[in-house]
Amino acid sequence: MKIILIAAKAKNNVIGKDNQLIWRLSADLKRFKNLTTGHHILMGRKTFDSLGKPLPNRTHLIITRNKDFQAPEGHYAFDSIEEAFIFCNKIGLEELFIIGGGQIYNESIALADQLEITEVDMSPEGDTYFPEIDPKIWEETSREEFSADEKNECDYAFVTFERR
């Protein structure tokens, strides 16, 4: 199974504050939708809560310590990332997208095969961070750079990293 972390991060690795995105980047949301539609997406419960409802055409795998949490019908809750991976392997999943938050990224980056990162040209204050991308481990294989416009409040780049 190919494990792909997908995130938008600022220059200072901030990915959010108060369980919310900090910037307005329409292109990043479109890219996220294009890459993850039709796939299983793994996230922490706080990230799931921040979505408001399950995203269409994706199966949500939610990591939570809350034993009483009930995943919506057609979606699944697990005690740990390891349990979710066992489930994914049992069903023969080819690709799994990990969508956050910070703790989930920290626990899973060592297991990932690929990173799909939107680099946001900002350094905002935040309370949630993406782990450092170590160039000894990760090789940048693709980069597309874009300027701010009416739908995207700052410059940004779509960057793909593959494990060396």
Backbone as CSV, one residue per row, in Angstrom:
resi,resn,N_x,N_y,N_z,CA_x,CA_y,CA_z,C_x,C_y,C_z
1,MET,0.844,-1.187,0.000,0.000,0.000,0.000,0.884,1.244,0.000
2,LYS,0.569,2.159,-0.895,1.310,3.422,-0.967,0.668,4.414,0.008
3,ILE,1.503,4.983,0.883,1.024,5.930,1.892,1.457,7.328,1.475
4,ILE,0.469,8.207,1.328,0.713,9.567,0.844,0.211,10.562,1.884
5,LEU,1.117,11.415,2.365,0.700,12.513,3.245,0.399,13.707,2.362
6,ILE,-0.744,14.348,2.586,-1.126,15.526,1.819,-1.412,16.654,2.799
7,ALA,-0.771,17.810,2.560,-0.912,18.934,3.494,-0.570,20.239,2.804
8,ALA,-1.110,21.313,3.343,-0.686,22.668,2.985,0.035,23.205,4.212
9,LYS,1.279,23.682,3.995,2.059,24.169,5.133,2.709,25.497,4.789
10,ALA,2.818,26.331,5.808,3.480,27.626,5.659,4.991,27.444,5.716
11,LYS,5.716,28.530,5.440,7.187,28.481,5.468,7.708,28.037,6.828
12,ASN,6.984,28.348,7.901,7.380,27.957,9.258,6.732,26.630,9.685
13,ASN,6.229,25.865,8.710,5.594,24.553,8.911,4.238,24.602,9.597
14,VAL,3.688,25.795,9.836,2.339,25.892,10.413,1.326,25.328,9.418
15,ILE,0.399,24.505,9.933,-0.674,23.987,9.086,-2.056,24.417,9.583
16,GLY,-2.126,24.979,10.789,-3.435,25.395,11.272,-3.368,26.090,12.610
17,LYS,-4.521,26.638,12.970,-4.686,27.275,14.272,-6.136,27.088,14.702
18,ASP,-6.331,26.696,15.952,-7.676,26.469,16.492,-8.487,25.512,15.618
19,ASN,-7.825,24.475,15.114,-8.461,23.438,14.300,-9.042,23.984,12.989
20,GLN,-8.422,25.038,12.459,-8.867,25.637,11.199,-7.667,25.931,10.316
21,LEU,-7.922,25.985,9.004,-6.898,26.472,8.079,-6.753,27.977,8.297
22,ILE,-5.579,28.502,7.990,-5.299,29.914,8.254,-5.447,30.761,6.995
23,TRP,-5.230,30.178,5.841,-5.198,30.936,4.584,-6.375,30.568,3.701
24,ARG,-6.546,31.374,2.656,-7.580,31.147,1.647,-6.872,30.844,0.327
25,LEU,-6.843,29.551,-0.012,-6.202,29.100,-1.251,-7.152,28.149,-1.977
26,SER,-7.953,28.695,-2.853,-8.917,27.901,-3.607,-8.230,26.795,-4.406
27,ALA,-7.081,27.105,-5.002,-6.360,26.114,-5.819,-5.928,24.913,-4.979
28,ASP,-5.543,25.139,-3.727,-5.134,24.037,-2.854,-6.324,23.130,-2.562
29,LEU,-7.481,23.711,-2.306,-8.673,22.905,-2.029,-9.055,22.069,-3.251
30,LYS,-8.942,22.653,-4.445,-9.229,21.910,-5.686,-8.245,20.763,-5.874
31,ARG,-6.973,21.031,-5.615,-5.955,19.982,-5.755,-6.216,18.850,-4.759
32,PHE,-6.523,19.220,-3.521,-6.847,18.224,-2.496,-8.004,17.345,-2.965
33,LYS,-9.056,17.968,-3.468,-10.220,17.218,-3.943,-9.842,16.305,-5.099
34,ASN,-9.082,16.822,-6.067,-8.692,16.018,-7.227,-7.846,14.812,-6.833
35,LEU,-6.913,15.001,-5.899,-6.023,13.909,-5.508,-6.709,12.865,-4.636
36,THR,-7.637,13.283,-3.772,-8.193,12.356,-2.775,-9.537,11.739,-3.151
37,THR,-10.250,12.318,-4.104,-11.561,11.772,-4.481,-11.402,10.325,-4.963
38,GLY,-12.289,9.476,-4.451,-12.261,8.064,-4.809,-11.320,7.233,-3.953
39,HIS,-10.678,7.854,-2.976,-9.694,7.154,-2.139,-10.133,7.123,-0.670
40,HIS,-9.429,6.331,0.099,-9.558,6.349,1.557,-8.663,7.466,2.080
41,ILE,-9.176,8.230,3.046,-8.404,9.298,3.675,-8.383,9.059,5.187
42,LEU,-7.181,9.135,5.764,-7.009,8.892,7.190,-6.748,10.213,7.883
43,MET,-7.379,10.401,9.031,-7.228,11.660,9.772,-7.488,11.422,11.252
44,GLY,-7.064,12.391,12.061,-7.421,12.396,13.472,-8.855,12.892,13.640
45,ARG,-9.417,12.638,14.816,-10.814,13.022,15.055,-11.022,14.531,14.990
46,LYS,-10.061,15.317,15.495,-10.227,16.775,15.440,-10.272,17.263,13.990
47,THR,-9.437,16.671,13.136,-9.477,17.025,11.713,-10.834,16.639,11.137
48,PHE,-11.320,15.446,11.479,-12.643,15.031,11.004,-13.709,16.021,11.466
49,ASP,-13.658,16.404,12.745,-14.633,17.359,13.273,-14.577,18.686,12.516
50,SER,-13.363,19.111,12.130,-13.220,20.399,11.448,-13.841,20.379,10.049
51,LEU,-13.991,19.173,9.469,-14.608,19.075,8.138,-16.104,19.370,8.193
52,GLY,-16.716,19.127,9.350,-18.155,19.355,9.483,-18.985,18.148,9.092
53,LYS,-18.597,17.475,8.032,-19.274,16.251,7.581,-18.299,15.498,6.675
54,PRO,-18.568,14.211,6.426,-17.656,13.468,5.551,-17.577,14.113,4.157
55,LEU,-16.375,14.131,3.614,-16.177,14.658,2.261,-16.737,13.652,1.256
56,PRO,-17.406,14.138,0.215,-18.031,13.213,-0.732,-17.005,12.369,-1.496
57,ASN,-17.423,11.146,-1.817,-16.652,10.230,-2.660,-15.297,9.860,-2.073
58,ARG,-15.215,9.834,-0.750,-14.017,9.397,-0.050,-14.445,8.594,1.174
59,THR,-13.679,7.571,1.511,-13.923,6.800,2.727,-13.013,7.349,3.813
60,HIS,-13.617,7.747,4.930,-12.881,8.372,6.024,-12.473,7.333,7.064
61,LEU,-11.188,7.330,7.407,-10.658,6.496,8.485,-10.226,7.459,9.581
62,ILE,-10.894,7.375,10.732,-10.728,8.371,11.784,-10.026,7.738,12.982
63,ILE,-8.925,8.361,13.406,-8.173,7.879,14.569,-8.657,8.657,15.791
64,THR,-9.092,7.924,16.819,-9.592,8.577,18.028,-9.349,7.693,19.243
65,ARG,-9.110,8.354,20.371,-9.004,7.631,21.634,-10.373,7.520,22.319
66,ASN,-11.362,8.201,21.787,-12.709,8.197,22.362,-13.412,6.893,21.986
67,LYS,-13.565,6.010,22.963,-14.184,4.698,22.720,-15.649,4.821,22.305
68,ASP,-16.301,5.944,22.631,-17.715,6.128,22.305,-17.935,6.765,20.932
69,PHE,-16.849,7.163,20.265,-16.990,7.808,18.958,-17.565,6.825,17.943
70,GLN,-18.566,7.270,17.217,-19.158,6.460,16.163,-18.903,7.126,14.820
71,ALA,-18.175,6.454,13.953,-17.956,6.987,12.607,-19.272,6.947,11.843
72,PRO,-19.488,7.915,10.968,-20.698,7.875,10.144,-20.741,6.584,9.317
73,GLU,-21.917,6.184,8.896,-22.085,4.961,8.109,-21.195,4.998,6.861
74,GLY,-20.490,3.898,6.626,-19.607,3.812,5.464,-18.201,4.323,5.732
75,HIS,-17.965,4.797,6.951,-16.656,5.301,7.357,-16.249,4.533,8.617
76,TYR,-14.988,4.672,9.048,-14.471,3.793,10.092,-13.654,4.564,11.124
77,ALA,-13.738,4.110,12.373,-12.943,4.692,13.462,-11.989,3.624,13.990
78,PHE,-10.784,4.080,14.368,-9.748,3.187,14.871,-9.078,3.825,16.078
79,ASP,-8.495,2.969,16.947,-7.763,3.442,18.123,-6.381,3.968,17.760
80,SER,-5.816,3.494,16.637,-4.447,3.854,16.288,-4.254,3.821,14.776
81,ILE,-3.181,4.463,14.339,-2.815,4.422,12.927,-2.514,2.975,12.518
82,GLU,-1.860,2.232,13.392,-1.511,0.842,13.087,-2.764,0.013,12.807
83,GLU,-3.807,0.196,13.631,-5.060,-0.541,13.396,-5.665,-0.170,12.048
84,ALA,-5.612,1.111,11.705,-6.144,1.559,10.411,-5.347,0.946,9.265
85,PHE,-4.018,0.865,9.403,-3.183,0.265,8.356,-3.495,-1.221,8.185
86,ILE,-3.708,-1.923,9.295,-4.072,-3.344,9.224,-5.370,-3.496,8.435
87,PHE,-6.351,-2.655,8.736,-7.628,-2.664,8.009,-7.389,-2.434,6.514
88,CYS,-6.584,-1.422,6.177,-6.319,-1.080,4.776,-5.643,-2.232,4.042
89,ASN,-4.710,-2.889,4.713,-4.039,-4.034,4.093,-5.005,-5.202,3.899
90,LYS,-5.909,-5.424,4.863,-6.883,-6.518,4.754,-7.805,-6.320,3.554
91,ILE,-8.178,-5.067,3.276,-9.099,-4.814,2.157,-8.349,-4.597,0.836
92,GLY,-7.019,-4.704,0.881,-6.219,-4.609,-0.333,-6.111,-3.214,-0.918
93,LEU,-6.116,-2.222,-0.058,-6.036,-0.834,-0.519,-4.697,-0.581,-1.209
94,GLU,-4.732,0.102,-2.357,-3.508,0.417,-3.088,-2.881,1.722,-2.625
95,GLU,-3.709,2.715,-2.308,-3.219,4.024,-1.870,-4.041,4.515,-0.696
96,LEU,-3.365,5.162,0.246,-4.019,5.774,1.392,-3.489,7.190,1.531
97,PHE,-4.400,8.161,1.605,-4.020,9.554,1.825,-4.199,9.890,3.297
98,ILE,-3.162,10.445,3.893,-3.226,10.897,5.285,-3.357,12.411,5.245
99,ILE,-4.437,12.936,5.868,-4.775,14.356,5.711,-4.630,15.176,6.997
100,GLY,-4.076,14.592,8.055,-3.826,15.385,9.258,-4.566,14.879,10.469
101,GLY,-4.426,15.602,11.520,-3.666,16.796,11.773,-2.228,16.553,12.163
102,GLY,-1.695,17.516,12.901,-0.281,17.520,13.227,0.213,16.243,13.876
103,GLN,-0.497,15.739,14.862,-0.061,14.520,15.561,-0.073,13.319,14.612
104,ILE,-1.096,13.233,13.775,-1.190,12.127,12.817,-0.037,12.205,11.813
105,TYR,0.263,13.423,11.322,1.408,13.573,10.416,2.706,13.142,11.099
106,ASN,2.908,13.561,12.347,4.129,13.207,13.074,4.265,11.701,13.250
107,GLU,3.147,11.023,13.495,3.173,9.574,13.712,3.336,8.793,12.416
108,SER,2.966,9.380,11.292,2.926,8.607,10.048,3.997,8.974,9.028
109,ILE,4.695,10.096,9.183,5.658,10.504,8.146,6.761,9.463,7.952
110,ALA,7.154,8.773,9.005,8.210,7.755,8.880,7.740,6.553,8.064
111,LEU,6.436,6.411,7.897,5.870,5.275,7.159,5.461,5.658,5.740
112,ALA,5.512,6.940,5.428,4.989,7.435,4.151,5.937,7.143,2.999
113,ASP,5.352,7.014,1.806,6.101,6.821,0.566,6.215,8.116,-0.228
114,GLN,5.229,8.994,-0.039,5.149,10.214,-0.849,4.518,11.332,-0.021
115,LEU,4.944,12.571,-0.303,4.348,13.757,0.311,3.807,14.626,-0.815
116,GLU,2.576,15.054,-0.687,1.962,16.027,-1.603,1.749,17.293,-0.782
117,ILE,2.619,18.267,-0.986,2.659,19.449,-0.131,2.309,20.699,-0.932
118,THR,1.430,21.509,-0.380,1.244,22.858,-0.889,2.066,23.755,0.025
119,GLU,3.118,24.358,-0.543,3.950,25.285,0.222,3.324,26.664,0.116
120,VAL,2.920,27.208,1.261,2.218,28.485,1.332,3.234,29.566,1.707
121,ASP,3.298,30.613,0.909,4.293,31.671,1.114,3.824,32.644,2.196
122,MET,3.746,32.126,3.416,3.363,32.893,4.602,4.122,32.295,5.780
123,SER,4.173,33.048,6.878,4.696,32.529,8.142,3.759,32.948,9.268
124,PRO,2.529,32.425,9.270,1.553,32.840,10.268,1.785,32.181,11.621
125,GLU,1.138,32.737,12.628,1.121,32.067,13.929,0.132,30.921,13.839
126,GLY,0.453,29.842,14.537,-0.446,28.701,14.541,-0.156,27.814,15.727
127,ASP,-0.950,26.752,15.857,-0.749,25.829,16.969,-0.573,24.387,16.489
128,THR,-0.560,24.197,15.161,-0.397,22.870,14.593,0.624,22.953,13.472
129,TYR,1.547,21.977,13.455,2.687,22.033,12.541,2.844,20.736,11.761
130,PHE,3.370,20.865,10.546,3.768,19.704,9.761,5.209,19.376,10.154
131,PRO,5.568,18.090,10.208,6.952,17.748,10.566,7.954,18.281,9.529
132,GLU,9.189,18.433,9.967,10.258,18.882,9.074,10.441,17.843,7.960
133,ILE,10.608,18.318,6.720,10.848,17.426,5.582,12.360,17.331,5.399
134,ASP,12.923,16.203,5.792,14.376,15.999,5.780,14.845,15.657,4.365
135,PRO,15.689,16.507,3.758,16.151,16.232,2.388,17.004,14.966,2.256
136,LYS,17.489,14.433,3.372,18.222,13.168,3.320,17.253,12.002,3.087
137,ILE,15.998,12.213,3.461,14.980,11.166,3.351,14.068,11.409,2.145
138,TRP,13.780,12.672,1.864,12.795,13.040,0.843,13.447,13.770,-0.323
139,GLU,13.095,13.332,-1.520,13.583,13.977,-2.737,12.419,14.692,-3.414
140,GLU,12.618,15.988,-3.704,11.599,16.737,-4.430,11.599,16.250,-5.875
141,THR,10.428,15.803,-6.362,10.338,15.259,-7.715,9.474,16.110,-8.637
142,SER,8.737,17.057,-8.067,7.865,17.895,-8.888,7.561,19.179,-8.132
143,ARG,7.510,20.304,-8.881,7.174,21.589,-8.270,6.474,22.453,-9.308
144,GLU,5.329,23.007,-8.910,4.613,23.995,-9.721,4.398,25.220,-8.843
145,GLU,4.861,26.388,-9.300,4.744,27.610,-8.502,3.671,28.517,-9.086
146,PHE,2.953,29.207,-8.184,1.834,30.058,-8.580,1.867,31.358,-7.781
147,SER,1.356,32.412,-8.395,1.261,33.719,-7.740,-0.127,33.908,-7.163
148,ALA,-0.209,34.768,-6.157,-1.497,35.115,-5.558,-2.413,35.698,-6.626
149,ASP,-3.716,35.501,-6.440,-4.719,36.086,-7.331,-6.010,36.293,-6.549
150,GLU,-7.114,36.544,-7.232,-8.356,36.864,-6.515,-8.889,35.693,-5.690
151,LYS,-8.515,34.445,-6.021,-9.001,33.284,-5.273,-7.948,32.672,-4.351
152,ASN,-6.725,33.178,-4.438,-5.620,32.639,-3.651,-4.854,33.806,-3.052
153,GLU,-4.896,33.923,-1.717,-4.432,35.154,-1.066,-2.922,35.340,-1.006
154,CYS,-2.150,34.305,-1.352,-0.694,34.449,-1.315,-0.068,33.521,-2.356
155,ASP,1.213,33.706,-2.608,1.933,32.814,-3.505,1.986,31.421,-2.879
156,TYR,2.060,30.402,-3.733,2.085,29.027,-3.249,2.726,28.141,-4.308
157,ALA,3.094,26.933,-3.888,3.657,25.944,-4.810,3.112,24.569,-4.449
158,PHE,2.829,23.772,-5.483,2.480,22.368,-5.301,3.768,21.566,-5.470
159,VAL,4.139,20.829,-4.420,5.416,20.120,-4.427,5.182,18.649,-4.071
160,THR,5.777,17.763,-4.867,5.731,16.339,-4.582,7.111,15.883,-4.127
161,PHE,7.140,15.130,-3.051,8.370,14.525,-2.530,8.197,13.006,-2.546
162,GLU,9.248,12.310,-2.942,9.264,10.845,-2.894,10.343,10.417,-1.903
163,ARG,10.069,9.333,-1.195,11.069,8.796,-0.270,12.290,8.342,-1.066
164,ARG,13.479,8.713,-0.598,14.736,8.313,-1.292,14.984,6.828,-1.144
